[in-house]
Amino acid sequence: MHETETRPRWIAPMKPRSPDETHRVSTPLELFFDLVFVVAVAQAAAGLHHGIAEGHTAEVLPTYLMMFFGIWWAWMNFTWFASSYDNDDIPYRLLVFVQMTGALILAAGVEPVFATGDLTITVIGYVVMRVAGVAQWFRASRSDPEHRPAAVRYAVGITLAQFAWIGLLFIPENLRVPGFIVLALVELIIPIWAEAASPTPWHAPHIKERYSLFTILVLGEAILSTSLAIQSAVDEGGMNAEITTIIIGALLIVYAMWWLYFYQPTYHLIMDLKVAFYWAYGHLIVFAVTAAVGAGLAVMVDYVTHHAEISAEAAGMAVALPCAIFVFSLWILQEHPRANNAIDTLLNPVTAFLILLTPFTGQPVLLTGILLAALVIIRLVRHLD
């Protein structure tokens, strides 16, 4: 890359980028942004892991989903904005740094949420991220008359939502989860409302690459959390047959998840605005359960080393359930739209169902890995044919 290609301009008009631009790839700033968010994902997954292992799944799962929603939503809004308006001038870069700082603040607040339910730090971090995004939308509204109605709606809607998030801290604690759900729905509605005014452009292959990279990062976090748990178990008691089986199954699971997500291009599925919303929002589930797989594998290690306060079936379900949801989510988002026969239509749902049975077999991790690997092989053979 030539030096001039990475040198930012001082202040440049925030004009929309062409959706047909060739050779559009993720920028170094976008990749840096993703790495910061992985810190928050790791914190959320760690909280889920410890909560399940301690037998508090019912309490910890809503907390995990709330934290993951905040992480994913801030990442997604940046990603789609950058696909439309990344002019890479100095104010743009500085505002992205502010968003990254907000992500780090949010990550610092994840552990207190799991421990005591205190949302203060996470809400502060979230608001910092979103306010920086508002500044970007106001810049876009000044430079892009064609899409100004949408940009203004984004800026106004996000601003009002942030006041509501701050207000969430002052309501009774028993109302915070319902309040969170309401505000999350409001956040999801804002882009639909804004895009109805004047749809902003986005670059479909660029968006697909951004989601693909984040999928890889979340898979990497799953590998890291599993490897740390295994290392701790080996240091404590040495390698044994149970740990070896988990390692083999975990590798099959993670490799198969990667292959299932990437084995065919899918950017053509998001060329239409309505389908793009459906596809983009659906990835909340894909990302959340991918991170949860890592937490579940760590729970299984805790169980076989007698550090988990749950049954064998519950430990196995901590792996099987997110894997089954992952397979079913990919069926909804990627496989079902392009399936042209009954076999292609049923492969993922049947595999998901069989995975849910593995906790009752005594070998949930290994059998889940084998089922996912079998699904990959069948998909590849049918695709090659």
NUZASE-136326 format. One record per residue (C-alpha): residue number from 1; chain; x, y, z. Coordinates in Angstrom, 1 decimal. Example, Ala and Ser with C-alpha at 12.3 -4.5 7.8 and 13.67 -1.06 7.14 Angstrom:
node resi=1; chain=A; u=12.3; v=-4.5; w=7.8
node resi=2; chain=A; u=13.7; v=-1.1; w=7.1
//
This chain:
node resi=1; chain=A; u=0.0; v=0.0; w=0.0
node resi=2; chain=A; u=1.4; v=3.4; w=-0.9
node resi=3; chain=A; u=2.0; v=5.9; w=1.8
node resi=4; chain=A; u=-0.5; v=8.4; w=0.3
node resi=5; chain=A; u=-3.3; v=5.8; w=0.6
node resi=6; chain=A; u=-3.1; v=5.8; w=4.4
node resi=7; chain=A; u=-2.5; v=9.5; w=5.0
node resi=8; chain=A; u=-5.7; v=11.2; w=6.3
node resi=9; chain=A; u=-6.9; v=14.6; w=5.0
node resi=10; chain=A; u=-7.4; v=17.3; w=7.6
node resi=11; chain=A; u=-11.1; v=17.8; w=7.0
node resi=12; chain=A; u=-12.9; v=16.4; w=4.1
node resi=13; chain=A; u=-16.6; v=16.5; w=3.1
node resi=14; chain=A; u=-18.4; v=13.4; w=4.3
node resi=15; chain=A; u=-19.8; v=12.4; w=0.9
node resi=16; chain=A; u=-21.4; v=8.9; w=0.5
node resi=17; chain=A; u=-19.1; v=6.3; w=-0.9
node resi=18; chain=A; u=-20.2; v=4.4; w=-4.0
node resi=19; chain=A; u=-22.0; v=1.1; w=-3.4
node resi=20; chain=A; u=-20.3; v=-0.1; w=-6.6
node resi=21; chain=A; u=-16.8; v=0.8; w=-5.6
node resi=22; chain=A; u=-14.2; v=-1.8; w=-6.7
node resi=23; chain=A; u=-11.7; v=-3.4; w=-4.4
node resi=24; chain=A; u=-13.4; v=-2.1; w=-1.3
node resi=25; chain=A; u=-11.9; v=-3.8; w=1.8
node resi=26; chain=A; u=-11.8; v=-3.2; w=5.5
node resi=27; chain=A; u=-9.5; v=-0.4; w=6.5
node resi=28; chain=A; u=-6.8; v=-0.6; w=9.2
node resi=29; chain=A; u=-9.0; v=1.6; w=11.4
node resi=30; chain=A; u=-12.0; v=-0.8; w=11.1
node resi=31; chain=A; u=-9.7; v=-3.7; w=12.0
node resi=32; chain=A; u=-8.4; v=-1.8; w=15.0
node resi=33; chain=A; u=-12.0; v=-1.0; w=16.0
node resi=34; chain=A; u=-12.9; v=-4.7; w=15.9
node resi=35; chain=A; u=-10.1; v=-5.7; w=18.2
node resi=36; chain=A; u=-11.3; v=-3.3; w=20.8
node resi=37; chain=A; u=-14.8; v=-4.8; w=20.7
node resi=38; chain=A; u=-13.4; v=-8.3; w=21.1
node resi=39; chain=A; u=-12.3; v=-7.2; w=24.6
node resi=40; chain=A; u=-15.9; v=-6.5; w=25.5
node resi=41; chain=A; u=-17.0; v=-9.8; w=23.9
node resi=42; chain=A; u=-14.5; v=-11.7; w=26.0
node resi=43; chain=A; u=-15.7; v=-10.1; w=29.2
node resi=44; chain=A; u=-19.3; v=-11.0; w=28.4
node resi=45; chain=A; u=-18.4; v=-14.6; w=27.5
node resi=46; chain=A; u=-16.3; v=-14.9; w=30.7
node resi=47; chain=A; u=-19.3; v=-13.8; w=32.8
node resi=48; chain=A; u=-21.5; v=-16.3; w=31.0
node resi=49; chain=A; u=-19.0; v=-19.1; w=31.6
node resi=50; chain=A; u=-18.7; v=-18.5; w=35.3
node resi=51; chain=A; u=-22.4; v=-18.0; w=35.8
node resi=52; chain=A; u=-23.3; v=-21.3; w=34.2
node resi=53; chain=A; u=-20.5; v=-23.2; w=36.0
node resi=54; chain=A; u=-21.8; v=-21.9; w=39.3
node resi=55; chain=A; u=-25.4; v=-23.0; w=38.5
node resi=56; chain=A; u=-26.8; v=-19.6; w=37.9
node resi=57; chain=A; u=-27.8; v=-20.0; w=34.2
node resi=58; chain=A; u=-31.3; v=-18.5; w=34.6
node resi=59; chain=A; u=-29.8; v=-15.4; w=36.2
node resi=60; chain=A; u=-26.7; v=-14.9; w=34.1
node resi=61; chain=A; u=-28.2; v=-15.6; w=30.6
node resi=62; chain=A; u=-30.4; v=-12.4; w=30.5
node resi=63; chain=A; u=-27.4; v=-10.4; w=31.6
node resi=64; chain=A; u=-25.2; v=-11.9; w=28.9
node resi=65; chain=A; u=-27.8; v=-11.2; w=26.2
node resi=66; chain=A; u=-28.1; v=-7.6; w=27.4
node resi=67; chain=A; u=-24.4; v=-7.0; w=27.4
node resi=68; chain=A; u=-23.9; v=-8.7; w=24.1
node resi=69; chain=A; u=-26.7; v=-6.6; w=22.5
node resi=70; chain=A; u=-25.0; v=-3.4; w=23.6
node resi=71; chain=A; u=-21.6; v=-4.6; w=22.2
node resi=72; chain=A; u=-23.1; v=-5.8; w=18.9
node resi=73; chain=A; u=-25.4; v=-2.8; w=18.3
node resi=74; chain=A; u=-22.6; v=-0.3; w=18.7
node resi=75; chain=A; u=-20.3; v=-2.3; w=16.4
node resi=76; chain=A; u=-23.0; v=-2.8; w=13.8
node resi=77; chain=A; u=-23.9; v=0.9; w=13.7
node resi=78; chain=A; u=-20.3; v=1.9; w=13.2
node resi=79; chain=A; u=-19.9; v=-0.8; w=10.5
node resi=80; chain=A; u=-22.8; v=0.3; w=8.4
node resi=81; chain=A; u=-22.0; v=4.0; w=8.8
node resi=82; chain=A; u=-18.4; v=3.4; w=7.7
node resi=83; chain=A; u=-19.6; v=1.4; w=4.7
node resi=84; chain=A; u=-21.5; v=4.6; w=3.6
node resi=85; chain=A; u=-19.4; v=7.5; w=4.8
node resi=86; chain=A; u=-15.8; v=6.5; w=5.6
node resi=87; chain=A; u=-14.0; v=9.6; w=4.3
node resi=88; chain=A; u=-10.9; v=8.9; w=6.5
node resi=89; chain=A; u=-10.2; v=12.5; w=7.5
node resi=90; chain=A; u=-8.8; v=13.4; w=10.9
node resi=91; chain=A; u=-12.1; v=14.3; w=12.6
node resi=92; chain=A; u=-13.5; v=10.9; w=11.4
node resi=93; chain=A; u=-10.5; v=9.0; w=12.9
node resi=94; chain=A; u=-10.7; v=10.9; w=16.2
node resi=95; chain=A; u=-14.4; v=10.2; w=16.5
node resi=96; chain=A; u=-13.8; v=6.6; w=15.9
node resi=97; chain=A; u=-11.2; v=6.7; w=18.7
node resi=98; chain=A; u=-13.9; v=8.1; w=21.0
node resi=99; chain=A; u=-16.2; v=5.2; w=20.0
node resi=100; chain=A; u=-13.4; v=2.7; w=20.7
node resi=101; chain=A; u=-12.8; v=4.4; w=24.1
node resi=102; chain=A; u=-16.5; v=3.9; w=24.9
node resi=103; chain=A; u=-16.2; v=0.2; w=24.0
node resi=104; chain=A; u=-13.3; v=-0.1; w=26.5
node resi=105; chain=A; u=-15.4; v=1.6; w=29.2
node resi=106; chain=A; u=-18.3; v=-0.7; w=28.4
node resi=107; chain=A; u=-16.0; v=-3.7; w=28.6
node resi=108; chain=A; u=-14.7; v=-2.5; w=32.0
node resi=109; chain=A; u=-18.3; v=-2.4; w=33.2
node resi=110; chain=A; u=-19.3; v=-5.9; w=32.1
node resi=111; chain=A; u=-18.0; v=-7.7; w=35.2
node resi=112; chain=A; u=-19.9; v=-5.5; w=37.7
node resi=113; chain=A; u=-23.1; v=-6.1; w=35.8
node resi=114; chain=A; u=-22.6; v=-9.9; w=36.2
node resi=115; chain=A; u=-21.5; v=-9.5; w=39.8
node resi=116; chain=A; u=-24.0; v=-7.0; w=41.2
node resi=117; chain=A; u=-26.3; v=-5.9; w=38.4
node resi=118; chain=A; u=-24.8; v=-2.4; w=38.3
node resi=119; chain=A; u=-25.3; v=-1.0; w=34.8
node resi=120; chain=A; u=-23.6; v=2.4; w=35.4
node resi=121; chain=A; u=-20.3; v=1.8; w=33.8
node resi=122; chain=A; u=-21.7; v=-0.1; w=30.8
node resi=123; chain=A; u=-24.3; v=2.6; w=30.1
node resi=124; chain=A; u=-21.7; v=5.3; w=30.3
node resi=125; chain=A; u=-19.5; v=3.4; w=27.8
node resi=126; chain=A; u=-22.4; v=2.8; w=25.5
node resi=127; chain=A; u=-23.5; v=6.4; w=25.5
node resi=128; chain=A; u=-19.9; v=7.6; w=24.8
node resi=129; chain=A; u=-19.9; v=5.3; w=21.7
node resi=130; chain=A; u=-23.3; v=6.4; w=20.5
node resi=131; chain=A; u=-22.7; v=10.1; w=21.0
node resi=132; chain=A; u=-19.6; v=9.9; w=18.8
node resi=133; chain=A; u=-21.8; v=8.2; w=16.2
node resi=134; chain=A; u=-24.3; v=11.1; w=16.4
node resi=135; chain=A; u=-21.5; v=13.5; w=15.6
node resi=136; chain=A; u=-20.6; v=11.4; w=12.5
node resi=137; chain=A; u=-24.3; v=11.5; w=11.3
node resi=138; chain=A; u=-24.5; v=15.3; w=11.8
node resi=139; chain=A; u=-21.3; v=15.6; w=9.6
node resi=140; chain=A; u=-22.9; v=13.4; w=7.0
node resi=141; chain=A; u=-26.1; v=15.5; w=7.0
node resi=142; chain=A; u=-24.1; v=18.6; w=6.2
node resi=143; chain=A; u=-22.2; v=17.1; w=3.3
node resi=144; chain=A; u=-24.8; v=14.8; w=1.7
node resi=145; chain=A; u=-28.1; v=16.7; w=0.8
node resi=146; chain=A; u=-29.5; v=13.7; w=-0.9
node resi=147; chain=A; u=-29.5; v=11.5; w=2.2
node resi=148; chain=A; u=-29.8; v=14.3; w=4.7
node resi=149; chain=A; u=-33.3; v=13.3; w=5.9
node resi=150; chain=A; u=-32.0; v=9.9; w=6.9
node resi=151; chain=A; u=-28.8; v=11.3; w=8.5
node resi=152; chain=A; u=-30.9; v=13.8; w=10.6
node resi=153; chain=A; u=-33.3; v=11.0; w=11.7
node resi=154; chain=A; u=-30.3; v=8.9; w=12.8
node resi=155; chain=A; u=-28.8; v=11.7; w=14.7
node resi=156; chain=A; u=-32.0; v=12.8; w=16.5
node resi=157; chain=A; u=-33.2; v=9.3; w=17.2
node resi=158; chain=A; u=-29.9; v=8.1; w=18.6
node resi=159; chain=A; u=-29.6; v=11.2; w=20.8
node resi=160; chain=A; u=-33.0; v=10.8; w=22.3
node resi=161; chain=A; u=-32.3; v=7.1; w=22.9
node resi=162; chain=A; u=-29.1; v=8.0; w=24.8
node resi=163; chain=A; u=-31.1; v=10.2; w=27.2
node resi=164; chain=A; u=-33.4; v=7.2; w=27.8
node resi=165; chain=A; u=-30.5; v=4.9; w=28.5
node resi=166; chain=A; u=-29.2; v=7.4; w=31.1
node resi=167; chain=A; u=-32.7; v=7.5; w=32.6
node resi=168; chain=A; u=-32.6; v=3.7; w=32.9
node resi=169; chain=A; u=-30.0; v=4.1; w=35.7
node resi=170; chain=A; u=-32.5; v=6.0; w=37.8
node resi=171; chain=A; u=-35.5; v=3.7; w=37.7
node resi=172; chain=A; u=-36.2; v=0.9; w=40.2
node resi=173; chain=A; u=-34.0; v=-2.1; w=39.8
node resi=174; chain=A; u=-36.9; v=-4.5; w=39.1
node resi=175; chain=A; u=-37.9; v=-2.4; w=36.1
node resi=176; chain=A; u=-34.4; v=-2.3; w=34.5
node resi=177; chain=A; u=-34.7; v=-5.5; w=32.4
node resi=178; chain=A; u=-38.1; v=-4.5; w=31.0
node resi=179; chain=A; u=-36.8; v=-1.0; w=30.4
node resi=180; chain=A; u=-33.7; v=-2.5; w=28.6
node resi=181; chain=A; u=-35.9; v=-4.5; w=26.3
node resi=182; chain=A; u=-38.0; v=-1.5; w=25.4
node resi=183; chain=A; u=-35.0; v=0.7; w=24.7
node resi=184; chain=A; u=-33.3; v=-2.1; w=22.7
node resi=185; chain=A; u=-36.4; v=-2.3; w=20.5
node resi=186; chain=A; u=-36.3; v=1.5; w=20.1
node resi=187; chain=A; u=-32.7; v=1.3; w=19.0
node resi=188; chain=A; u=-33.6; v=-1.4; w=16.4
node resi=189; chain=A; u=-36.4; v=0.7; w=15.1
node resi=190; chain=A; u=-34.3; v=3.9; w=14.6
node resi=191; chain=A; u=-32.4; v=2.6; w=11.4
node resi=192; chain=A; u=-35.7; v=1.3; w=9.9
node resi=193; chain=A; u=-37.3; v=4.7; w=10.5
node resi=194; chain=A; u=-34.3; v=6.6; w=9.2
node resi=195; chain=A; u=-33.7; v=4.6; w=6.1
node resi=196; chain=A; u=-37.4; v=5.0; w=5.2
node resi=197; chain=A; u=-36.7; v=8.7; w=4.6
node resi=198; chain=A; u=-33.8; v=8.4; w=2.1
node resi=199; chain=A; u=-31.9; v=5.0; w=2.1
node resi=200; chain=A; u=-28.2; v=5.5; w=2.6
node resi=201; chain=A; u=-25.8; v=3.6; w=0.3
node resi=202; chain=A; u=-23.8; v=0.7; w=1.5
node resi=203; chain=A; u=-21.3; v=-1.6; w=-0.1
node resi=204; chain=A; u=-22.6; v=-5.2; w=0.0
node resi=205; chain=A; u=-19.2; v=-7.0; w=-0.3
node resi=206; chain=A; u=-17.7; v=-4.6; w=2.2
node resi=207; chain=A; u=-20.5; v=-5.3; w=4.7
node resi=208; chain=A; u=-20.1; v=-9.1; w=4.2
node resi=209; chain=A; u=-16.4; v=-8.8; w=4.8
node resi=210; chain=A; u=-16.9; v=-6.8; w=7.9
node resi=211; chain=A; u=-19.3; v=-9.4; w=9.3
node resi=212; chain=A; u=-17.0; v=-12.2; w=8.3
node resi=213; chain=A; u=-14.1; v=-10.6; w=10.1
node resi=214; chain=A; u=-16.1; v=-10.2; w=13.2
node resi=215; chain=A; u=-17.2; v=-13.8; w=13.0
node resi=216; chain=A; u=-13.6; v=-14.9; w=12.9
node resi=217; chain=A; u=-12.7; v=-12.7; w=15.8
node resi=218; chain=A; u=-15.6; v=-14.1; w=17.9
node resi=219; chain=A; u=-14.5; v=-17.6; w=16.9
node resi=220; chain=A; u=-11.0; v=-16.7; w=18.0
node resi=221; chain=A; u=-12.3; v=-15.6; w=21.4
node resi=222; chain=A; u=-14.1; v=-19.0; w=21.7
node resi=223; chain=A; u=-10.8; v=-20.8; w=21.0
node resi=224; chain=A; u=-8.9; v=-18.6; w=23.5
node resi=225; chain=A; u=-11.4; v=-19.1; w=26.3
node resi=226; chain=A; u=-11.4; v=-22.9; w=25.7
node resi=227; chain=A; u=-7.6; v=-23.1; w=25.5
node resi=228; chain=A; u=-7.2; v=-21.1; w=28.8
node resi=229; chain=A; u=-9.7; v=-23.5; w=30.5
node resi=230; chain=A; u=-7.9; v=-26.5; w=29.2
node resi=231; chain=A; u=-4.5; v=-25.1; w=30.2
node resi=232; chain=A; u=-5.7; v=-24.5; w=33.7
node resi=233; chain=A; u=-7.1; v=-28.1; w=33.9
node resi=234; chain=A; u=-3.8; v=-29.6; w=32.6
node resi=235; chain=A; u=-1.7; v=-27.6; w=35.0
node resi=236; chain=A; u=-3.9; v=-28.8; w=37.9
node resi=237; chain=A; u=-4.3; v=-32.5; w=37.1
node resi=238; chain=A; u=-2.5; v=-33.3; w=33.9
node resi=239; chain=A; u=-3.8; v=-34.5; w=30.6
node resi=240; chain=A; u=-6.4; v=-37.3; w=30.7
node resi=241; chain=A; u=-8.9; v=-39.0; w=28.4
node resi=242; chain=A; u=-11.8; v=-36.6; w=29.2
node resi=243; chain=A; u=-9.7; v=-33.5; w=28.5
node resi=244; chain=A; u=-8.4; v=-35.1; w=25.3
node resi=245; chain=A; u=-11.9; v=-35.8; w=24.1
node resi=246; chain=A; u=-13.0; v=-32.2; w=24.8
node resi=247; chain=A; u=-10.0; v=-30.9; w=22.9
node resi=248; chain=A; u=-10.8; v=-33.0; w=19.8
node resi=249; chain=A; u=-14.5; v=-32.1; w=20.0
node resi=250; chain=A; u=-13.8; v=-28.5; w=20.5
node resi=251; chain=A; u=-11.5; v=-28.3; w=17.5
node resi=252; chain=A; u=-14.1; v=-30.0; w=15.3
node resi=253; chain=A; u=-16.8; v=-27.6; w=16.6
node resi=254; chain=A; u=-14.8; v=-24.4; w=15.9
node resi=255; chain=A; u=-13.4; v=-25.5; w=12.6
node resi=256; chain=A; u=-16.9; v=-26.7; w=11.4
node resi=257; chain=A; u=-18.5; v=-23.4; w=12.5
node resi=258; chain=A; u=-16.0; v=-21.5; w=10.5
node resi=259; chain=A; u=-16.6; v=-23.7; w=7.4
node resi=260; chain=A; u=-20.3; v=-23.6; w=7.7
node resi=261; chain=A; u=-20.3; v=-19.8; w=7.8
node resi=262; chain=A; u=-17.8; v=-19.3; w=4.9
node resi=263; chain=A; u=-18.3; v=-22.2; w=2.5
node resi=264; chain=A; u=-20.3; v=-20.1; w=0.0
node resi=265; chain=A; u=-20.4; v=-16.3; w=-0.7
node resi=266; chain=A; u=-23.5; v=-14.6; w=0.7
node resi=267; chain=A; u=-23.1; v=-10.9; w=-0.1
node resi=268; chain=A; u=-25.6; v=-11.2; w=-2.9
node resi=269; chain=A; u=-28.2; v=-11.9; w=-0.2
node resi=270; chain=A; u=-28.0; v=-8.4; w=1.2
node resi=271; chain=A; u=-28.5; v=-6.3; w=-2.0
node resi=272; chain=A; u=-32.1; v=-5.5; w=-1.0
node resi=273; chain=A; u=-32.7; v=-3.1; w=1.9
node resi=274; chain=A; u=-35.4; v=-5.2; w=3.6
node resi=275; chain=A; u=-33.3; v=-8.4; w=3.3
node resi=276; chain=A; u=-30.2; v=-6.5; w=4.5
node resi=277; chain=A; u=-32.0; v=-5.5; w=7.8
node resi=278; chain=A; u=-33.2; v=-9.1; w=8.3
node resi=279; chain=A; u=-29.6; v=-10.4; w=7.6
node resi=280; chain=A; u=-27.9; v=-7.8; w=9.7
node resi=281; chain=A; u=-30.1; v=-8.0; w=12.7
node resi=282; chain=A; u=-30.1; v=-11.8; w=12.6
node resi=283; chain=A; u=-26.3; v=-11.8; w=13.1
node resi=284; chain=A; u=-26.9; v=-10.7; w=16.7
node resi=285; chain=A; u=-27.8; v=-14.3; w=17.3
node resi=286; chain=A; u=-24.9; v=-15.7; w=15.2
node resi=287; chain=A; u=-22.3; v=-13.6; w=17.1
node resi=288; chain=A; u=-23.9; v=-14.1; w=20.6
node resi=289; chain=A; u=-24.1; v=-17.9; w=20.3
node resi=290; chain=A; u=-20.6; v=-18.2; w=18.7
node resi=291; chain=A; u=-19.1; v=-16.4; w=21.8
node resi=292; chain=A; u=-21.4; v=-18.6; w=24.0
node resi=293; chain=A; u=-19.9; v=-21.8; w=22.5
node resi=294; chain=A; u=-16.5; v=-20.8; w=23.9
node resi=295; chain=A; u=-18.1; v=-20.2; w=27.3
node resi=296; chain=A; u=-19.8; v=-23.6; w=27.1
node resi=297; chain=A; u=-16.6; v=-25.4; w=26.2
node resi=298; chain=A; u=-15.0; v=-23.8; w=29.2
node resi=299; chain=A; u=-17.9; v=-25.0; w=31.4
node resi=300; chain=A; u=-17.4; v=-28.5; w=30.2
node resi=301; chain=A; u=-13.7; v=-28.3; w=31.2
node resi=302; chain=A; u=-14.8; v=-27.1; w=34.6
node resi=303; chain=A; u=-17.2; v=-30.0; w=34.9
node resi=304; chain=A; u=-14.7; v=-32.7; w=34.1
node resi=305; chain=A; u=-12.3; v=-31.2; w=36.6
node resi=306; chain=A; u=-15.0; v=-31.0; w=39.3
node resi=307; chain=A; u=-15.1; v=-27.1; w=39.3
node resi=308; chain=A; u=-18.7; v=-26.8; w=38.1
node resi=309; chain=A; u=-21.7; v=-27.0; w=40.4
node resi=310; chain=A; u=-24.1; v=-28.4; w=37.7
node resi=311; chain=A; u=-25.1; v=-31.7; w=36.3
node resi=312; chain=A; u=-23.4; v=-33.5; w=33.3
node resi=313; chain=A; u=-26.5; v=-32.8; w=31.2
node resi=314; chain=A; u=-26.5; v=-29.1; w=32.0
node resi=315; chain=A; u=-22.7; v=-28.8; w=31.2
node resi=316; chain=A; u=-23.3; v=-30.6; w=27.9
node resi=317; chain=A; u=-26.2; v=-28.3; w=27.1
node resi=318; chain=A; u=-24.0; v=-25.3; w=27.6
node resi=319; chain=A; u=-22.2; v=-26.5; w=24.5
node resi=320; chain=A; u=-25.0; v=-28.1; w=22.5
node resi=321; chain=A; u=-27.6; v=-25.3; w=22.8
node resi=322; chain=A; u=-25.4; v=-22.5; w=21.3
node resi=323; chain=A; u=-24.1; v=-24.9; w=18.6
node resi=324; chain=A; u=-27.7; v=-25.9; w=17.7
node resi=325; chain=A; u=-28.8; v=-22.2; w=17.6
node resi=326; chain=A; u=-25.8; v=-21.4; w=15.4
node resi=327; chain=A; u=-26.7; v=-24.1; w=12.9
node resi=328; chain=A; u=-30.4; v=-23.1; w=12.9
node resi=329; chain=A; u=-29.5; v=-19.4; w=12.5
node resi=330; chain=A; u=-27.3; v=-20.0; w=9.5
node resi=331; chain=A; u=-30.2; v=-22.0; w=8.0
node resi=332; chain=A; u=-32.5; v=-19.0; w=8.4
node resi=333; chain=A; u=-30.0; v=-16.4; w=7.2
node resi=334; chain=A; u=-28.0; v=-18.2; w=4.5
node resi=335; chain=A; u=-29.2; v=-21.7; w=3.7
node resi=336; chain=A; u=-33.0; v=-21.4; w=3.5
node resi=337; chain=A; u=-32.9; v=-18.5; w=1.0
node resi=338; chain=A; u=-30.9; v=-20.5; w=-1.5
node resi=339; chain=A; u=-32.2; v=-24.1; w=-0.8
node resi=340; chain=A; u=-33.7; v=-25.7; w=-3.9
node resi=341; chain=A; u=-34.7; v=-29.1; w=-2.6
node resi=342; chain=A; u=-35.9; v=-30.8; w=0.5
node resi=343; chain=A; u=-32.5; v=-32.2; w=1.5
node resi=344; chain=A; u=-30.9; v=-28.7; w=1.5
node resi=345; chain=A; u=-33.8; v=-27.3; w=3.4
node resi=346; chain=A; u=-33.8; v=-29.9; w=6.1
node resi=347; chain=A; u=-30.1; v=-30.5; w=6.7
node resi=348; chain=A; u=-29.5; v=-27.7; w=9.2
node resi=349; chain=A; u=-32.7; v=-28.1; w=11.2
node resi=350; chain=A; u=-32.2; v=-31.9; w=11.5
node resi=351; chain=A; u=-28.5; v=-31.4; w=12.6
node resi=352; chain=A; u=-29.6; v=-28.8; w=15.2
node resi=353; chain=A; u=-32.1; v=-31.2; w=16.6
node resi=354; chain=A; u=-29.5; v=-34.1; w=16.8
node resi=355; chain=A; u=-27.0; v=-31.7; w=18.5
node resi=356; chain=A; u=-29.6; v=-31.0; w=21.2
node resi=357; chain=A; u=-29.6; v=-34.7; w=22.1
node resi=358; chain=A; u=-25.9; v=-34.9; w=22.7
node resi=359; chain=A; u=-25.9; v=-33.8; w=26.3
node resi=360; chain=A; u=-27.7; v=-37.1; w=27.1
node resi=361; chain=A; u=-25.0; v=-39.3; w=25.5
node resi=362; chain=A; u=-22.1; v=-38.8; w=27.9
node resi=363; chain=A; u=-20.0; v=-37.3; w=25.1
node resi=364; chain=A; u=-21.7; v=-34.0; w=24.2
node resi=365; chain=A; u=-18.6; v=-32.1; w=22.9
node resi=366; chain=A; u=-17.2; v=-34.9; w=20.7
node resi=367; chain=A; u=-20.6; v=-35.8; w=19.3
node resi=368; chain=A; u=-21.5; v=-32.2; w=18.6
node resi=369; chain=A; u=-18.2; v=-31.8; w=16.8
node resi=370; chain=A; u=-18.8; v=-34.9; w=14.7
node resi=371; chain=A; u=-22.3; v=-33.8; w=13.8
node resi=372; chain=A; u=-21.1; v=-30.4; w=12.7
node resi=373; chain=A; u=-18.2; v=-31.9; w=10.7
node resi=374; chain=A; u=-20.7; v=-34.3; w=9.0
node resi=375; chain=A; u=-22.9; v=-31.3; w=8.1
node resi=376; chain=A; u=-19.9; v=-29.6; w=6.6
node resi=377; chain=A; u=-19.0; v=-32.7; w=4.5
node resi=378; chain=A; u=-22.6; v=-33.1; w=3.3
node resi=379; chain=A; u=-22.8; v=-29.5; w=2.3
node resi=380; chain=A; u=-19.5; v=-29.6; w=0.5
node resi=381; chain=A; u=-20.4; v=-32.8; w=-1.4
node resi=382; chain=A; u=-23.8; v=-31.4; w=-2.5
node resi=383; chain=A; u=-22.2; v=-28.1; w=-3.4
node resi=384; chain=A; u=-19.5; v=-29.7; w=-5.5
node resi=385; chain=A; u=-22.1; v=-31.8; w=-7.3
//
